[in-house]
Structure formats: structure tokens, C-alpha cells
Amino acid sequence: MDTDEKALLRDSLAGIIRDTPAERLDAALTDFGWPDLLDDEPAVAVSLLFELQGKSLATTSALSAVMARAARVEEAAIVLPSPGSALPSSTATATPSGLRIDVRGMVAASADAPPHVIVPVVLDERPVLVRAAWQDSWPASGTGIDPAAEWSPVTTTLEVDEAAVVGDADAWRRLRAAGHRALAHELVGITGVMLDLAVEHVSSRTQFGRPLGSFQAVKHKLADVRLWQECAVLASDAAWEPVDDHEAATAAAIAKVTANRFAETARQHCQQVLGGMGFTWEHDFHRYLKRALLLEPVLGSTEALHAELGAQLRAGTDPRLAML
């Protein structure tokens, strides 16, 4: 797909997200053919949609679709690990009739409970994927720092037979890598708006007869954010290059960590240069800040992923990756 085609596709997706009510957005994307694009051009489909989703703070079920396809399992709502955890937070225990799943995680809230879920679990000290019929209530709305994102915690117990295990540790690795890539692109979109809002503010406000943006301290802070923006974009793009599953998982984790660092730097510096305006409900900055805070720990906090990547480096198992 050439540059002009990508630009046209981006404009079309942006129009759909802008003009479609939230409750119809999934259906509109399906009608547009985004699932087919995900099959044919996954890098284009994910990077464009999730960056636009971040910029507009839209909510869709696309993350589950992306991860299920990557794991090569039948699409269903996915119970993500609890925020901060880089490994499944749900566990499975063998019973005489099959498996007992102690579910601990987070899900995208909706009005109706899904018929089935995919739950990453730890079974015999190894991560696997279990497909199960949902047997409990389902959160109808989001909770936490950003309810508009529609993420809610879930805690329940499911009983399944052993045939419900639909993916091994490799499937879990592919599923998590797909989630890392998508979330990295979404954080790039969210945090890019945070930077734009800060730049707009310091360009239009004056102090001592000079634009705020002309002060060296302000320039340095925003330059630091801009640096991490470039790193996050490069890392997110590079995460699509490896073809080996192990390399892809490492590159995706690096992309997520770098996007987290971009968001963290923007939260600190952009909030400071916005001054009192950045703390008001009338200004849009708080909406993006809360969404970034919500997504940063999903599928592993910065600290957890740093520890995992560091362990690979010490063990000498870290693959050679694209130069950033």
C-alpha cells in the first residue's frame, strides 16, 4: 500500500470515527471493511486505527480482534491480565471434570455479556489461552480513572473441560505482542494530542510581554517530549518488521515501553507548561492524561516490561532488532 492510499484510508477512518456514534462504531468499521484490511494488511490496519482511536479517545472492540487473530484463535472477548501484570493474572487448576479457572483481569464493558471469552491463564506454571462460556455477570460500564474508556475489572470462577485450552505459550506470546503493538500506536495518538495542546498553549499565551514558548525552560521540556515522540513512533513502526515470534514479541514490548515513556514524559512536562489550565475540567488535557494513565500498565507496566527485557539481556537471549 503506497503513501497516497494510506493517506486516503486514514482520512476515511478518521471520518468514520468522527461521525459515528460510539455505540455504532464497531458496526461502522465492519461495514467499511476494516476486519478484511486487518487480515490483508495488519500493520496498516492496526497502526492507522489505533492511532486515530487514541487521538479521538474512541472506544472499539478492535483490540480483542487484533489479539485473537494474532494468537490464531476464534475471536471472542479477551480478559486481559490485571493492570501492571506482564503475565496472565488468572490461574487454572485441574479438577476431576476439567479445569477450574480463577479469573482475575480486566475487560471491555458492554451492555450484554459475551457468549464466550478468551482467558490467558497460568496452567502448570506456563501461560496458555482458554476459551470458555461466560458464566457470570458482565460490567455494563467502565470504572477507574477513565470510565469513558469502558475498561472494568472482573473477578469470577469458571468451570471448563480440558479441551477449552485453545492456545499454548507461543499463542500467548503472539497475543500479547499484538496487544503491545496496538496499545503502542494508541498511546502515540493519545500523547501526540497532549503535546499539541501544550504547544498550542505556550504559543498563544504571553508572560512579561513574551510568548511562553520563547522561554528556554519551556522549550527544553517540550523538546524532551518531542524526542520521546520520535522514539515511540520509530519503535512502533519497527515492531512490525520481525518475522520470528520471539523477535516480534521483544520488538513489541520495546514499542510499548517506549510509548509508555513518551506518555510519562508528556504527562509531566506538558502538564507543567500548561500551568493551571492543565488542571481544569474545561481544558481537554485531563481527558488524554487519564486515558494514558489507564493504558500505560495494560499488558505490563513499564517496570514489569523493563524487568523482562533486562532478564533477556542478562541471559543473552535478546534477539537483534532493527536500529532505531
Residue, then its C-alpha position, 0 to 999 in steps of 0.5 A: m500500500d503506497t503513501d497516497e492510499k494510506a493517506l486516503l484510508r486514514d482520512s476515511l477512518a478518521g471520518i468514520i470515527r468522527d461521525t459515528p456514534a460510539e455505540r455504532l462504531d464497531a458496526a461502522l468499521t465492519d461495514f467499511g471493511w476494516p476486519d478484511l484490511l486487518d487480515d490483508e494488511p495488519a500493520v496498516a490496519v492496526s497502526l492507522l486505527f489505533e492511532l486515530q482511536g487514541k487521538s479521538l479517545a474512541t472506544t472499539s472492540a478492535l483490540s480483542a480482534v487484533m489479539a485473537r487473530a494474532a494468537r490464531v484463535e476464534e475471536a471472542a472477548i479477551v480478559l486481559p491480565s490485571p493492570g501492571s501484570a506482564l503475565p496472565s493474572s488468572t490461574a487454572t487448576a485441574t479438577p476431576s471434570g476439567l479445569r477450574i479457572d480463577v479469573r482475575g483481569m480486566v475487560a471491555a464493558s458492554a451492555d450484554a455479556p459475551p457468549h464466550v471469552i478468551v482467558p490467558v491463564v497460568l496452567d502448570e506454571r506456563p501461560v496458555l489461552v482458554r476459551a470458555a462460556w461466560q458464566d457470570s455477570w458482565p460490567a455494563s460500564g467502565t470504572g477507574i480513572d477513565p470510565a469513558a474508556e469502558w475498561s472494568p475489572v472482573t473477578t469470577t470462577l469458571e468451570v471448563d473441560e480440558a479441551a477449552v485450552v485453545g492456545d499454548a505459550d507461543a499463542w500467548r506470546r503472539l497475543r500479547a505482542a499484538g496487544h503491545r503493538a496496538l496499545a503502542h500506536e494508541l498511546v502515540g495518538i493519545t500523547g501526540v494530542m497532549l503535546d499539541l495542546a501544550v504547544e498550542h498553549v505556550s504559543s498563544r499565551t504571553q508572560f512579561g510581554r513574551p510568548l511562553g514558548s520563547f522561554q528556554a525552560v519551556k522549550h527544553k521540556l517540550a523538546d524532551v517530549r518531542l524526542w520521546q515522540e520520535c522514539a515511540v513512533l520509530a519503535s512502533d513502526a519497527a515492531w512490525e518488521p520481525v518475522d520470528d515470534h520471539e523477535a516480534a514479541t521483544a520488538a513489541a514490548i520495546a514499542k510499548v515501553t517506549a510509548n509508555r515513556f513518551a506518555e510519562t514524559a508528556r504527562q509531566h512536562c506538558q502538564q507543567v507548561l500548561g500551568g493551571m489550565g492543565f488542571t481544569w475540567e474545561h481544558d481537554f488535557h485531563r481527558y488524554l492524561k487519564r486515558a494514558l494513565l489507564l493504558e500505560p500498565v495494560l499488558g505490563s507496566t513499564e517496570a514489569l516490561h523493563a524487568e523482562l527485557g533486562a532478564q533477556l539481556r542478562a541471559g543473552t537471549d535478546p534477539r537483534l532488532a532493527m536500529l532505531 
